[in-house]
Amino acid sequence: MADSGEEPPEAIAERPYSGKFMVRVPLELHRQLALEAAEQHVSLNRLAAARLGAGG
C-alpha cells in the first residue's frame, strides 16, 4: 500500500470501541435467552455478555 501511495488502515486492536454491538438471533433463541435471564434474575444483556466472555 505504501508503494502505491495508499495509507494503511488503522490496526483493529488500536481502534476505539463503544462496548455495544447488535446481534440478530432467531426468535426462539431470543425467547429462550430472555427466559433464562429472568430465571437467573439478571438482564438479558448481562447473560449475553457472560456467555460471550465464557466462549459460549
mmCIF entry with sequence, helices, sheets and N, C-alpha, C, O atoms, coordinates in Angstrom:
data_MODEL
# 
_entry.id   MODEL 
# 
_entity.id                         1 
_entity.type                       polymer 
_entity.pdbx_number_of_molecules   1 
# 
_entity_poly.entity_id                      1 
_entity_poly.type                           'polypeptide(L)' 
_entity_poly.nstd_linkage                   no 
_entity_poly.nstd_monomer                   no 
_entity_poly.pdbx_seq_one_letter_code       MADSGEEPPEAIAERPYSGKFMVRVPLELHRQLALEAAEQHVSLNRLAAARLGAGG 
_entity_poly.pdbx_seq_one_letter_code_can   MADSGEEPPEAIAERPYSGKFMVRVPLELHRQLALEAAEQHVSLNRLAAARLGAGG 
_entity_poly.pdbx_strand_id                 A 
# 
loop_
_entity_poly_seq.entity_id 
_entity_poly_seq.num 
_entity_poly_seq.mon_id 
_entity_poly_seq.hetero 
1 1  MET n 
1 2  ALA n 
1 3  ASP n 
1 4  SER n 
1 5  GLY n 
1 6  GLU n 
1 7  GLU n 
1 8  PRO n 
1 9  PRO n 
1 10 GLU n 
1 11 ALA n 
1 12 ILE n 
1 13 ALA n 
1 14 GLU n 
1 15 ARG n 
1 16 PRO n 
1 17 TYR n 
1 18 SER n 
1 19 GLY n 
1 20 LYS n 
1 21 PHE n 
1 22 MET n 
1 23 VAL n 
1 24 ARG n 
1 25 VAL n 
1 26 PRO n 
1 27 LEU n 
1 28 GLU n 
1 29 LEU n 
1 30 HIS n 
1 31 ARG n 
1 32 GLN n 
1 33 LEU n 
1 34 ALA n 
1 35 LEU n 
1 36 GLU n 
1 37 ALA n 
1 38 ALA n 
1 39 GLU n 
1 40 GLN n 
1 41 HIS n 
1 42 VAL n 
1 43 SER n 
1 44 LEU n 
1 45 ASN n 
1 46 ARG n 
1 47 LEU n 
1 48 ALA n 
1 49 ALA n 
1 50 ALA n 
1 51 ARG n 
1 52 LEU n 
1 53 GLY n 
1 54 ALA n 
1 55 GLY n 
1 56 GLY n 
# 
_struct_asym.id          A 
_struct_asym.entity_id   1 
# 
loop_
_struct_conf.conf_type_id 
_struct_conf.id 
_struct_conf.pdbx_PDB_helix_id 
_struct_conf.beg_label_comp_id 
_struct_conf.beg_label_asym_id 
_struct_conf.beg_label_seq_id 
_struct_conf.pdbx_beg_PDB_ins_code 
_struct_conf.end_label_comp_id 
_struct_conf.end_label_asym_id 
_struct_conf.end_label_seq_id 
_struct_conf.pdbx_end_PDB_ins_code 
_struct_conf.beg_auth_comp_id 
_struct_conf.beg_auth_asym_id 
_struct_conf.beg_auth_seq_id 
_struct_conf.end_auth_comp_id 
_struct_conf.end_auth_asym_id 
_struct_conf.end_auth_seq_id 
_struct_conf.pdbx_PDB_helix_class 
_struct_conf.details 
_struct_conf.pdbx_PDB_helix_length 
HELX_P HELX_P1 AA1 ILE A 12 ? GLU A 14 ? ILE A 12 GLU A 14 5 ? 3  
HELX_P HELX_P2 AA2 LEU A 27 ? GLU A 39 ? LEU A 27 GLU A 39 1 ? 13 
HELX_P HELX_P3 AA3 LEU A 44 ? ALA A 54 ? LEU A 44 ALA A 54 1 ? 11 
# 
_struct_conf_type.id          HELX_P 
_struct_conf_type.criteria    ? 
_struct_conf_type.reference   ? 
# 
loop_
_atom_site.group_PDB 
_atom_site.id 
_atom_site.type_symbol 
_atom_site.label_atom_id 
_atom_site.label_alt_id 
_atom_site.label_comp_id 
_atom_site.label_asym_id 
_atom_site.label_entity_id 
_atom_site.label_seq_id 
_atom_site.pdbx_PDB_ins_code 
_atom_site.Cartn_x 
_atom_site.Cartn_y 
_atom_site.Cartn_z 
_atom_site.occupancy 
_atom_site.B_iso_or_equiv 
_atom_site.pdbx_formal_charge 
_atom_site.auth_seq_id 
_atom_site.auth_comp_id 
_atom_site.auth_asym_id 
_atom_site.auth_atom_id 
_atom_site.pdbx_PDB_model_num 
ATOM 1   N N  . MET A 1 1  ? 0.824   -1.183  0.000  1.00 0.00 ? 1  MET A N  1 
ATOM 2   C CA . MET A 1 1  ? 0.000   0.000   0.000  1.00 0.00 ? 1  MET A CA 1 
ATOM 3   C C  . MET A 1 1  ? 0.874   1.255   0.000  1.00 0.00 ? 1  MET A C  1 
ATOM 4   O O  . MET A 1 1  ? 0.582   2.221   -0.704 1.00 0.00 ? 1  MET A O  1 
ATOM 5   N N  . ALA A 1 2  ? 1.936   1.234   0.786  1.00 0.00 ? 2  ALA A N  1 
ATOM 6   C CA . ALA A 1 2  ? 2.823   2.395   0.854  1.00 0.00 ? 2  ALA A CA 1 
ATOM 7   C C  . ALA A 1 2  ? 3.434   2.683   -0.512 1.00 0.00 ? 2  ALA A C  1 
ATOM 8   O O  . ALA A 1 2  ? 3.585   3.844   -0.889 1.00 0.00 ? 2  ALA A O  1 
ATOM 9   N N  . ASP A 1 3  ? 3.790   1.625   -1.263 1.00 0.00 ? 3  ASP A N  1 
ATOM 10  C CA . ASP A 1 3  ? 4.384   1.806   -2.590 1.00 0.00 ? 3  ASP A CA 1 
ATOM 11  C C  . ASP A 1 3  ? 3.427   2.498   -3.561 1.00 0.00 ? 3  ASP A C  1 
ATOM 12  O O  . ASP A 1 3  ? 3.861   3.221   -4.457 1.00 0.00 ? 3  ASP A O  1 
ATOM 13  N N  . SER A 1 4  ? 2.131   2.274   -3.381 1.00 0.00 ? 4  SER A N  1 
ATOM 14  C CA . SER A 1 4  ? 1.151   2.878   -4.286 1.00 0.00 ? 4  SER A CA 1 
ATOM 15  C C  . SER A 1 4  ? 0.583   4.190   -3.735 1.00 0.00 ? 4  SER A C  1 
ATOM 16  O O  . SER A 1 4  ? -0.336  4.764   -4.319 1.00 0.00 ? 4  SER A O  1 
ATOM 17  N N  . GLY A 1 5  ? 1.137   4.667   -2.600 1.00 0.00 ? 5  GLY A N  1 
ATOM 18  C CA . GLY A 1 5  ? 0.701   5.938   -2.047 1.00 0.00 ? 5  GLY A CA 1 
ATOM 19  C C  . GLY A 1 5  ? -0.533  5.847   -1.167 1.00 0.00 ? 5  GLY A C  1 
ATOM 20  O O  . GLY A 1 5  ? -1.063  6.869   -0.730 1.00 0.00 ? 5  GLY A O  1 
ATOM 21  N N  . GLU A 1 6  ? -0.994  4.631   -0.905 1.00 0.00 ? 6  GLU A N  1 
ATOM 22  C CA . GLU A 1 6  ? -2.165  4.466   -0.046 1.00 0.00 ? 6  GLU A CA 1 
ATOM 23  C C  . GLU A 1 6  ? -1.737  4.411   1.410  1.00 0.00 ? 6  GLU A C  1 
ATOM 24  O O  . GLU A 1 6  ? -0.647  3.942   1.737  1.00 0.00 ? 6  GLU A O  1 
ATOM 25  N N  . GLU A 1 7  ? -2.618  4.899   2.280  1.00 0.00 ? 7  GLU A N  1 
ATOM 26  C CA . GLU A 1 7  ? -2.338  4.835   3.710  1.00 0.00 ? 7  GLU A CA 1 
ATOM 27  C C  . GLU A 1 7  ? -2.964  3.552   4.261  1.00 0.00 ? 7  GLU A C  1 
ATOM 28  O O  . GLU A 1 7  ? -4.145  3.299   4.026  1.00 0.00 ? 7  GLU A O  1 
ATOM 29  N N  . PRO A 1 8  ? -2.204  2.747   4.981  1.00 0.00 ? 8  PRO A N  1 
ATOM 30  C CA . PRO A 1 8  ? -2.780  1.510   5.524  1.00 0.00 ? 8  PRO A CA 1 
ATOM 31  C C  . PRO A 1 8  ? -3.848  1.828   6.576  1.00 0.00 ? 8  PRO A C  1 
ATOM 32  O O  . PRO A 1 8  ? -3.759  2.840   7.271  1.00 0.00 ? 8  PRO A O  1 
ATOM 33  N N  . PRO A 1 9  ? -4.845  0.970   6.685  1.00 0.00 ? 9  PRO A N  1 
ATOM 34  C CA . PRO A 1 9  ? -5.905  1.203   7.675  1.00 0.00 ? 9  PRO A CA 1 
ATOM 35  C C  . PRO A 1 9  ? -5.364  1.052   9.101  1.00 0.00 ? 9  PRO A C  1 
ATOM 36  O O  . PRO A 1 9  ? -4.336  0.414   9.329  1.00 0.00 ? 9  PRO A O  1 
ATOM 37  N N  . GLU A 1 10 ? -6.078  1.653   10.048 1.00 0.00 ? 10 GLU A N  1 
ATOM 38  C CA . GLU A 1 10 ? -5.720  1.549   11.459 1.00 0.00 ? 10 GLU A CA 1 
ATOM 39  C C  . GLU A 1 10 ? -5.843  0.091   11.915 1.00 0.00 ? 10 GLU A C  1 
ATOM 40  O O  . GLU A 1 10 ? -6.764  -0.617  11.507 1.00 0.00 ? 10 GLU A O  1 
ATOM 41  N N  . ALA A 1 11 ? -4.923  -0.344  12.748 1.00 0.00 ? 11 ALA A N  1 
ATOM 42  C CA . ALA A 1 11 ? -4.955  -1.718  13.262 1.00 0.00 ? 11 ALA A CA 1 
ATOM 43  C C  . ALA A 1 11 ? -6.224  -1.938  14.088 1.00 0.00 ? 11 ALA A C  1 
ATOM 44  O O  . ALA A 1 11 ? -6.628  -1.067  14.858 1.00 0.00 ? 11 ALA A O  1 
ATOM 45  N N  . ILE A 1 12 ? -6.842  -3.096  13.924 1.00 0.00 ? 12 ILE A N  1 
ATOM 46  C CA . ILE A 1 12 ? -8.081  -3.406  14.630 1.00 0.00 ? 12 ILE A CA 1 
ATOM 47  C C  . ILE A 1 12 ? -7.906  -3.256  16.135 1.00 0.00 ? 12 ILE A C  1 
ATOM 48  O O  . ILE A 1 12 ? -8.791  -2.728  16.807 1.00 0.00 ? 12 ILE A O  1 
ATOM 49  N N  . ALA A 1 13 ? -6.790  -3.707  16.670 1.00 0.00 ? 13 ALA A N  1 
ATOM 50  C CA . ALA A 1 13 ? -6.565  -3.653  18.111 1.00 0.00 ? 13 ALA A CA 1 
ATOM 51  C C  . ALA A 1 13 ? -6.439  -2.226  18.630 1.00 0.00 ? 13 ALA A C  1 
ATOM 52  O O  . ALA A 1 13 ? -6.590  -1.993  19.829 1.00 0.00 ? 13 ALA A O  1 
ATOM 53  N N  . GLU A 1 14 ? -6.168  -1.278  17.754 1.00 0.00 ? 14 GLU A N  1 
ATOM 54  C CA . GLU A 1 14 ? -5.976  0.107   18.185 1.00 0.00 ? 14 GLU A CA 1 
ATOM 55  C C  . GLU A 1 14 ? -7.180  1.000   17.926 1.00 0.00 ? 14 GLU A C  1 
ATOM 56  O O  . GLU A 1 14 ? -7.152  2.185   18.257 1.00 0.00 ? 14 GLU A O  1 
ATOM 57  N N  . ARG A 1 15 ? -8.229  0.453   17.345 1.00 0.00 ? 15 ARG A N  1 
ATOM 58  C CA . ARG A 1 15 ? -9.446  1.228   17.084 1.00 0.00 ? 15 ARG A CA 1 
ATOM 59  C C  . ARG A 1 15 ? -10.207 1.443   18.394 1.00 0.00 ? 15 ARG A C  1 
ATOM 60  O O  . ARG A 1 15 ? -10.135 0.606   19.294 1.00 0.00 ? 15 ARG A O  1 
ATOM 61  N N  . PRO A 1 16 ? -10.929 2.550   18.507 1.00 0.00 ? 16 PRO A N  1 
ATOM 62  C CA . PRO A 1 16 ? -11.762 2.741   19.709 1.00 0.00 ? 16 PRO A CA 1 
ATOM 63  C C  . PRO A 1 16 ? -13.030 1.881   19.613 1.00 0.00 ? 16 PRO A C  1 
ATOM 64  O O  . PRO A 1 16 ? -13.572 1.694   18.524 1.00 0.00 ? 16 PRO A O  1 
ATOM 65  N N  . TYR A 1 17 ? -13.490 1.374   20.723 1.00 0.00 ? 17 TYR A N  1 
ATOM 66  C CA . TYR A 1 17 ? -14.711 0.557   20.762 1.00 0.00 ? 17 TYR A CA 1 
ATOM 67  C C  . TYR A 1 17 ? -15.680 1.127   21.773 1.00 0.00 ? 17 TYR A C  1 
ATOM 68  O O  . TYR A 1 17 ? -15.267 1.622   22.822 1.00 0.00 ? 17 TYR A O  1 
ATOM 69  N N  . SER A 1 18 ? -16.969 1.064   21.467 1.00 0.00 ? 18 SER A N  1 
ATOM 70  C CA . SER A 1 18 ? -18.010 1.634   22.322 1.00 0.00 ? 18 SER A CA 1 
ATOM 71  C C  . SER A 1 18 ? -18.506 0.655   23.383 1.00 0.00 ? 18 SER A C  1 
ATOM 72  O O  . SER A 1 18 ? -19.088 1.067   24.387 1.00 0.00 ? 18 SER A O  1 
ATOM 73  N N  . GLY A 1 19 ? -18.276 -0.648  23.162 1.00 0.00 ? 19 GLY A N  1 
ATOM 74  C CA . GLY A 1 19 ? -18.835 -1.640  24.067 1.00 0.00 ? 19 GLY A CA 1 
ATOM 75  C C  . GLY A 1 19 ? -20.225 -2.093  23.653 1.00 0.00 ? 19 GLY A C  1 
ATOM 76  O O  . GLY A 1 19 ? -20.871 -2.852  24.376 1.00 0.00 ? 19 GLY A O  1 
ATOM 77  N N  . LYS A 1 20 ? -20.695 -1.635  22.494 1.00 0.00 ? 20 LYS A N  1 
ATOM 78  C CA . LYS A 1 20 ? -22.031 -2.005  22.017 1.00 0.00 ? 20 LYS A CA 1 
ATOM 79  C C  . LYS A 1 20 ? -21.931 -2.598  20.614 1.00 0.00 ? 20 LYS A C  1 
ATOM 80  O O  . LYS A 1 20 ? -21.167 -2.116  19.778 1.00 0.00 ? 20 LYS A O  1 
ATOM 81  N N  . PHE A 1 21 ? -22.707 -3.642  20.369 1.00 0.00 ? 21 PHE A N  1 
ATOM 82  C CA . PHE A 1 21 ? -22.903 -4.138  19.017 1.00 0.00 ? 21 PHE A CA 1 
ATOM 83  C C  . PHE A 1 21 ? -24.205 -4.914  18.992 1.00 0.00 ? 21 PHE A C  1 
ATOM 84  O O  . PHE A 1 21 ? -24.628 -5.460  20.011 1.00 0.00 ? 21 PHE A O  1 
ATOM 85  N N  . MET A 1 22 ? -24.843 -4.966  17.831 1.00 0.00 ? 22 MET A N  1 
ATOM 86  C CA . MET A 1 22 ? -26.136 -5.632  17.711 1.00 0.00 ? 22 MET A CA 1 
ATOM 87  C C  . MET A 1 22 ? -25.923 -7.027  17.119 1.00 0.00 ? 22 MET A C  1 
ATOM 88  O O  . MET A 1 22 ? -25.155 -7.207  16.175 1.00 0.00 ? 22 MET A O  1 
ATOM 89  N N  . VAL A 1 23 ? -26.609 -7.990  17.685 1.00 0.00 ? 23 VAL A N  1 
ATOM 90  C CA . VAL A 1 23 ? -26.550 -9.358  17.178 1.00 0.00 ? 23 VAL A CA 1 
ATOM 91  C C  . VAL A 1 23 ? -27.976 -9.812  16.895 1.00 0.00 ? 23 VAL A C  1 
ATOM 92  O O  . VAL A 1 23 ? -28.842 -9.724  17.765 1.00 0.00 ? 23 VAL A O  1 
ATOM 93  N N  . ARG A 1 24 ? -28.216 -10.284 15.709 1.00 0.00 ? 24 ARG A N  1 
ATOM 94  C CA . ARG A 1 24 ? -29.548 -10.797 15.366 1.00 0.00 ? 24 ARG A CA 1 
ATOM 95  C C  . ARG A 1 24 ? -29.551 -12.309 15.605 1.00 0.00 ? 24 ARG A C  1 
ATOM 96  O O  . ARG A 1 24 ? -28.649 -13.028 15.173 1.00 0.00 ? 24 ARG A O  1 
ATOM 97  N N  . VAL A 1 25 ? -30.584 -12.766 16.300 1.00 0.00 ? 25 VAL A N  1 
ATOM 98  C CA . VAL A 1 25 ? -30.728 -14.185 16.601 1.00 0.00 ? 25 VAL A CA 1 
ATOM 99  C C  . VAL A 1 25 ? -32.141 -14.622 16.230 1.00 0.00 ? 25 VAL A C  1 
ATOM 100 O O  . VAL A 1 25 ? -33.040 -13.787 16.122 1.00 0.00 ? 25 VAL A O  1 
ATOM 101 N N  . PRO A 1 26 ? -32.340 -15.906 16.036 1.00 0.00 ? 26 PRO A N  1 
ATOM 102 C CA . PRO A 1 26 ? -33.697 -16.390 15.763 1.00 0.00 ? 26 PRO A CA 1 
ATOM 103 C C  . PRO A 1 26 ? -34.639 -16.069 16.930 1.00 0.00 ? 26 PRO A C  1 
ATOM 104 O O  . PRO A 1 26 ? -34.211 -16.001 18.082 1.00 0.00 ? 26 PRO A O  1 
ATOM 105 N N  . LEU A 1 27 ? -35.908 -15.875 16.621 1.00 0.00 ? 27 LEU A N  1 
ATOM 106 C CA . LEU A 1 27 ? -36.898 -15.514 17.639 1.00 0.00 ? 27 LEU A CA 1 
ATOM 107 C C  . LEU A 1 27 ? -36.917 -16.500 18.805 1.00 0.00 ? 27 LEU A C  1 
ATOM 108 O O  . LEU A 1 27 ? -36.997 -16.091 19.964 1.00 0.00 ? 27 LEU A O  1 
ATOM 109 N N  . GLU A 1 28 ? -36.845 -17.771 18.508 1.00 0.00 ? 28 GLU A N  1 
ATOM 110 C CA . GLU A 1 28 ? -36.909 -18.782 19.574 1.00 0.00 ? 28 GLU A CA 1 
ATOM 111 C C  . GLU A 1 28 ? -35.696 -18.693 20.491 1.00 0.00 ? 28 GLU A C  1 
ATOM 112 O O  . GLU A 1 28 ? -35.834 -18.849 21.704 1.00 0.00 ? 28 GLU A O  1 
ATOM 113 N N  . LEU A 1 29 ? -34.525 -18.449 19.945 1.00 0.00 ? 29 LEU A N  1 
ATOM 114 C CA . LEU A 1 29 ? -33.334 -18.293 20.773 1.00 0.00 ? 29 LEU A CA 1 
ATOM 115 C C  . LEU A 1 29 ? -33.464 -17.064 21.663 1.00 0.00 ? 29 LEU A C  1 
ATOM 116 O O  . LEU A 1 29 ? -33.094 -17.109 22.837 1.00 0.00 ? 29 LEU A O  1 
ATOM 117 N N  . HIS A 1 30 ? -33.985 -15.968 21.120 1.00 0.00 ? 30 HIS A N  1 
ATOM 118 C CA . HIS A 1 30 ? -34.209 -14.755 21.902 1.00 0.00 ? 30 HIS A CA 1 
ATOM 119 C C  . HIS A 1 30 ? -35.126 -15.066 23.083 1.00 0.00 ? 30 HIS A C  1 
ATOM 120 O O  . HIS A 1 30 ? -34.861 -14.662 24.215 1.00 0.00 ? 30 HIS A O  1 
ATOM 121 N N  . ARG A 1 31 ? -36.203 -15.788 22.800 1.00 0.00 ? 31 ARG A N  1 
ATOM 122 C CA . ARG A 1 31 ? -37.154 -16.176 23.848 1.00 0.00 ? 31 ARG A CA 1 
ATOM 123 C C  . ARG A 1 31 ? -36.477 -17.023 24.919 1.00 0.00 ? 31 ARG A C  1 
ATOM 124 O O  . ARG A 1 31 ? -36.640 -16.763 26.111 1.00 0.00 ? 31 ARG A O  1 
ATOM 125 N N  . GLN A 1 32 ? -35.724 -18.028 24.502 1.00 0.00 ? 32 GLN A N  1 
ATOM 126 C CA . GLN A 1 32 ? -35.045 -18.912 25.451 1.00 0.00 ? 32 GLN A CA 1 
ATOM 127 C C  . GLN A 1 32 ? -34.051 -18.146 26.319 1.00 0.00 ? 32 GLN A C  1 
ATOM 128 O O  . GLN A 1 32 ? -33.978 -18.376 27.526 1.00 0.00 ? 32 GLN A O  1 
ATOM 129 N N  . LEU A 1 33 ? -33.298 -17.251 25.723 1.00 0.00 ? 33 LEU A N  1 
ATOM 130 C CA . LEU A 1 33 ? -32.323 -16.471 26.481 1.00 0.00 ? 33 LEU A CA 1 
ATOM 131 C C  . LEU A 1 33 ? -33.009 -15.513 27.451 1.00 0.00 ? 33 LEU A C  1 
ATOM 132 O O  . LEU A 1 33 ? -32.549 -15.331 28.578 1.00 0.00 ? 33 LEU A O  1 
ATOM 133 N N  . ALA A 1 34 ? -34.107 -14.903 27.012 1.00 0.00 ? 34 ALA A N  1 
ATOM 134 C CA . ALA A 1 34 ? -34.854 -13.999 27.894 1.00 0.00 ? 34 ALA A CA 1 
ATOM 135 C C  . ALA A 1 34 ? -35.412 -14.758 29.090 1.00 0.00 ? 34 ALA A C  1 
ATOM 136 O O  . ALA A 1 34 ? -35.368 -14.264 30.217 1.00 0.00 ? 34 ALA A O  1 
ATOM 137 N N  . LEU A 1 35 ? -35.934 -15.953 28.850 1.00 0.00 ? 35 LEU A N  1 
ATOM 138 C CA . LEU A 1 35 ? -36.452 -16.771 29.953 1.00 0.00 ? 35 LEU A CA 1 
ATOM 139 C C  . LEU A 1 35 ? -35.331 -17.169 30.920 1.00 0.00 ? 35 LEU A C  1 
ATOM 140 O O  . LEU A 1 35 ? -35.501 -17.106 32.138 1.00 0.00 ? 35 LEU A O  1 
ATOM 141 N N  . GLU A 1 36 ? -34.204 -17.573 30.375 1.00 0.00 ? 36 GLU A N  1 
ATOM 142 C CA . GLU A 1 36 ? -33.075 -17.958 31.214 1.00 0.00 ? 36 GLU A CA 1 
ATOM 143 C C  . GLU A 1 36 ? -32.581 -16.778 32.048 1.00 0.00 ? 36 GLU A C  1 
ATOM 144 O O  . GLU A 1 36 ? -32.272 -16.936 33.229 1.00 0.00 ? 36 GLU A O  1 
ATOM 145 N N  . ALA A 1 37 ? -32.508 -15.614 31.442 1.00 0.00 ? 37 ALA A N  1 
ATOM 146 C CA . ALA A 1 37 ? -32.075 -14.417 32.172 1.00 0.00 ? 37 ALA A CA 1 
ATOM 147 C C  . ALA A 1 37 ? -33.052 -14.112 33.313 1.00 0.00 ? 37 ALA A C  1 
ATOM 148 O O  . ALA A 1 37 ? -32.634 -13.788 34.424 1.00 0.00 ? 37 ALA A O  1 
ATOM 149 N N  . ALA A 1 38 ? -34.341 -14.217 33.034 1.00 0.00 ? 38 ALA A N  1 
ATOM 150 C CA . ALA A 1 38 ? -35.344 -13.964 34.070 1.00 0.00 ? 38 ALA A CA 1 
ATOM 151 C C  . ALA A 1 38 ? -35.226 -14.972 35.203 1.00 0.00 ? 38 ALA A C  1 
ATOM 152 O O  . ALA A 1 38 ? -35.325 -14.604 36.373 1.00 0.00 ? 38 ALA A O  1 
ATOM 153 N N  . GLU A 1 39 ? -35.017 -16.229 34.871 1.00 0.00 ? 39 GLU A N  1 
ATOM 154 C CA . GLU A 1 39 ? -34.861 -17.267 35.898 1.00 0.00 ? 39 GLU A CA 1 
ATOM 155 C C  . GLU A 1 39 ? -33.641 -17.021 36.767 1.00 0.00 ? 39 GLU A C  1 
ATOM 156 O O  . GLU A 1 39 ? -33.645 -17.355 37.952 1.00 0.00 ? 39 GLU A O  1 
ATOM 157 N N  . GLN A 1 40 ? -32.582 -16.431 36.180 1.00 0.00 ? 40 GLN A N  1 
ATOM 158 C CA . GLN A 1 40 ? -31.349 -16.152 36.918 1.00 0.00 ? 40 GLN A CA 1 
ATOM 159 C C  . GLN A 1 40 ? -31.368 -14.765 37.569 1.00 0.00 ? 40 GLN A C  1 
ATOM 160 O O  . GLN A 1 40 ? -30.412 -14.376 38.239 1.00 0.00 ? 40 GLN A O  1 
ATOM 161 N N  . HIS A 1 41 ? -32.452 -14.030 37.368 1.00 0.00 ? 41 HIS A N  1 
ATOM 162 C CA . HIS A 1 41 ? -32.605 -12.676 37.930 1.00 0.00 ? 41 HIS A CA 1 
ATOM 163 C C  . HIS A 1 41 ? -31.496 -11.744 37.460 1.00 0.00 ? 41 HIS A C  1 
ATOM 164 O O  . HIS A 1 41 ? -30.952 -10.963 38.241 1.00 0.00 ? 41 HIS A O  1 
ATOM 165 N N  . VAL A 1 42 ? -31.164 -11.837 36.163 1.00 0.00 ? 42 VAL A N  1 
ATOM 166 C CA . VAL A 1 42 ? -30.190 -10.941 35.547 1.00 0.00 ? 42 VAL A CA 1 
ATOM 167 C C  . VAL A 1 42 ? -30.800 -10.404 34.257 1.00 0.00 ? 42 VAL A C  1 
ATOM 168 O O  . VAL A 1 42 ? -31.779 -10.948 33.746 1.00 0.00 ? 42 VAL A O  1 
ATOM 169 N N  . SER A 1 43 ? -30.212 -9.337  33.743 1.00 0.00 ? 43 SER A N  1 
ATOM 170 C CA . SER A 1 43 ? -30.694 -8.792  32.473 1.00 0.00 ? 43 SER A CA 1 
ATOM 171 C C  . SER A 1 43 ? -30.250 -9.695  31.321 1.00 0.00 ? 43 SER A C  1 
ATOM 172 O O  . SER A 1 43 ? -29.288 -10.455 31.438 1.00 0.00 ? 43 SER A O  1 
ATOM 173 N N  . LEU A 1 44 ? -30.959 -9.592  30.235 1.00 0.00 ? 44 LEU A N  1 
ATOM 174 C CA . LEU A 1 44 ? -30.577 -10.334 29.039 1.00 0.00 ? 44 LEU A CA 1 
ATOM 175 C C  . LEU A 1 44 ? -29.184 -9.900  28.592 1.00 0.00 ? 44 LEU A C  1 
ATOM 176 O O  . LEU A 1 44 ? -28.391 -10.724 28.136 1.00 0.00 ? 44 LEU A O  1 
ATOM 177 N N  . ASN A 1 45 ? -28.890 -8.621  28.721 1.00 0.00 ? 45 ASN A N  1 
ATOM 178 C CA . ASN A 1 45 ? -27.568 -8.110  28.365 1.00 0.00 ? 45 ASN A CA 1 
ATOM 179 C C  . ASN A 1 45 ? -26.487 -8.770  29.214 1.00 0.00 ? 45 ASN A C  1 
ATOM 180 O O  . ASN A 1 45 ? -25.459 -9.193  28.685 1.00 0.00 ? 45 ASN A O  1 
ATOM 181 N N  . ARG A 1 46 ? -26.707 -8.864  30.522 1.00 0.00 ? 46 ARG A N  1 
ATOM 182 C CA . ARG A 1 46 ? -25.712 -9.469  31.404 1.00 0.00 ? 46 ARG A CA 1 
ATOM 183 C C  . ARG A 1 46 ? -25.501 -10.948 31.070 1.00 0.00 ? 46 ARG A C  1 
ATOM 184 O O  . ARG A 1 46 ? -24.373 -11.441 31.075 1.00 0.00 ? 46 ARG A O  1 
ATOM 185 N N  . LEU A 1 47 ? -26.596 -11.642 30.781 1.00 0.00 ? 47 LEU A N  1 
ATOM 186 C CA . LEU A 1 47 ? -26.493 -13.065 30.410 1.00 0.00 ? 47 LEU A CA 1 
ATOM 187 C C  . LEU A 1 47 ? -25.705 -13.216 29.112 1.00 0.00 ? 47 LEU A C  1 
ATOM 188 O O  . LEU A 1 47 ? -24.825 -14.072 29.020 1.00 0.00 ? 47 LEU A O  1 
ATOM 189 N N  . ALA A 1 48 ? -26.010 -12.398 28.114 1.00 0.00 ? 48 ALA A N  1 
ATOM 190 C CA . ALA A 1 48 ? -25.313 -12.478 26.833 1.00 0.00 ? 48 ALA A CA 1 
ATOM 191 C C  . ALA A 1 48 ? -23.830 -12.156 26.997 1.00 0.00 ? 48 ALA A C  1 
ATOM 192 O O  . ALA A 1 48 ? -22.980 -12.834 26.419 1.00 0.00 ? 48 ALA A O  1 
ATOM 193 N N  . ALA A 1 49 ? -23.514 -11.120 27.786 1.00 0.00 ? 49 ALA A N  1 
ATOM 194 C CA . ALA A 1 49 ? -22.120 -10.747 27.992 1.00 0.00 ? 49 ALA A CA 1 
ATOM 195 C C  . ALA A 1 49 ? -21.363 -11.870 28.698 1.00 0.00 ? 49 ALA A C  1 
ATOM 196 O O  . ALA A 1 49 ? -20.210 -12.145 28.363 1.00 0.00 ? 49 ALA A O  1 
ATOM 197 N N  . ALA A 1 50 ? -21.997 -12.516 29.664 1.00 0.00 ? 50 ALA A N  1 
ATOM 198 C CA . ALA A 1 50 ? -21.353 -13.628 30.363 1.00 0.00 ? 50 ALA A CA 1 
ATOM 199 C C  . ALA A 1 50 ? -21.120 -14.791 29.411 1.00 0.00 ? 50 ALA A C  1 
ATOM 200 O O  . ALA A 1 50 ? -20.061 -15.418 29.442 1.00 0.00 ? 50 ALA A O  1 
ATOM 201 N N  . ARG A 1 51 ? -22.097 -15.081 28.572 1.00 0.00 ? 51 ARG A N  1 
ATOM 202 C CA . ARG A 1 51 ? -21.938 -16.177 27.605 1.00 0.00 ? 51 ARG A CA 1 
ATOM 203 C C  . ARG A 1 51 ? -20.819 -15.883 26.614 1.00 0.00 ? 51 ARG A C  1 
ATOM 204 O O  . ARG A 1 51 ? -19.998 -16.750 26.313 1.00 0.00 ? 51 ARG A O  1 
ATOM 205 N N  . LEU A 1 52 ? -20.796 -14.662 26.114 1.00 0.00 ? 52 LEU A N  1 
ATOM 206 C CA . LEU A 1 52 ? -19.747 -14.294 25.152 1.00 0.00 ? 52 LEU A CA 1 
ATOM 207 C C  . LEU A 1 52 ? -18.375 -14.332 25.794 1.00 0.00 ? 52 LEU A C  1 
ATOM 208 O O  . LEU A 1 52 ? -17.409 -14.780 25.175 1.00 0.00 ? 52 LEU A O  1 
ATOM 209 N N  . GLY A 1 53 ? -18.280 -13.868 27.018 1.00 0.00 ? 53 GLY A N  1 
ATOM 210 C CA . GLY A 1 53 ? -16.997 -13.874 27.720 1.00 0.00 ? 53 GLY A CA 1 
ATOM 211 C C  . GLY A 1 53 ? -16.518 -15.258 28.056 1.00 0.00 ? 53 GLY A C  1 
ATOM 212 O O  . GLY A 1 53 ? -15.315 -15.501 28.151 1.00 0.00 ? 53 GLY A O  1 
ATOM 213 N N  . ALA A 1 54 ? -17.455 -16.172 28.237 1.00 0.00 ? 54 ALA A N  1 
ATOM 214 C CA . ALA A 1 54 ? -17.103 -17.553 28.576 1.00 0.00 ? 54 ALA A CA 1 
ATOM 215 C C  . ALA A 1 54 ? -16.849 -18.381 27.310 1.00 0.00 ? 54 ALA A C  1 
ATOM 216 O O  . ALA A 1 54 ? -16.452 -19.543 27.395 1.00 0.00 ? 54 ALA A O  1 
ATOM 217 N N  . GLY A 1 55 ? -17.076 -17.785 26.154 1.00 0.00 ? 55 GLY A N  1 
ATOM 218 C CA . GLY A 1 55 ? -16.854 -18.506 24.904 1.00 0.00 ? 55 GLY A CA 1 
ATOM 219 C C  . GLY A 1 55 ? -17.994 -19.422 24.559 1.00 0.00 ? 55 GLY A C  1 
ATOM 220 O O  . GLY A 1 55 ? -17.804 -20.372 23.799 1.00 0.00 ? 55 GLY A O  1 
ATOM 221 N N  . GLY A 1 56 ? -19.165 -19.177 25.084 1.00 0.00 ? 56 GLY A N  1 
ATOM 222 C CA . GLY A 1 56 ? -20.322 -19.977 24.693 1.00 0.00 ? 56 GLY A CA 1 
ATOM 223 C C  . GLY A 1 56 ? -21.145 -20.227 25.827 1.00 0.00 ? 56 GLY A C  1 
ATOM 224 O O  . GLY A 1 56 ? -22.176 -20.888 25.709 1.00 0.00 ? 56 GLY A O  1 
# 
